[in-house]
Amino acid sequence: MEQPSVGLNCQGKPRTCGLRFSLLDGIVLFSSIVIGIFGYPYLDGFVLFIPFVVVHFFLFCNVFRIRRKPELIWAGLFILVTAAWIGSGHLSILGICGTQVPVTIAIIANELRVPTYHGIFSRHINPRIDEYTSRGEN
């Protein structure tokens, strides 16, 4: 596999840092909230999983720009936590979300400490961000 050029990400685009937001992001976020509101009478609290997961995806991919492995850890733990709550016979949407939010906070806090952090406020948090964005590493 060919190594990307210096300063380009694996898709061949210039590496960037900071918050990313597009019209499509806004549409997806807004749609998930609308689905959560209007779907509630039909699916009870379960429909709240949609905006919960979509907002986390946005936070991880666009705001804090979390690396892939911690994202997958979050997703795996979300599935395990949900299965544990279902298996306990005491299903609680607030319980699931309340259990998962500390995981979110821990992943974000950890990400802010890595030398390749390139999410929101990275120019203030990471003094080596320009070195990272100029490299072609993934």
Salt bridges, closest charged atoms under 4 A:
GLU111 OE1 - ARG67 NE 3.02
ASP130 OD1 - ARG123 NH1 2.39
GLU131 OE2 - ARG128 NH2 2.86
GLU131 OE2 - ARG135 NH1 3.27
GLU137 OE2 - ARG135 NE 3.19
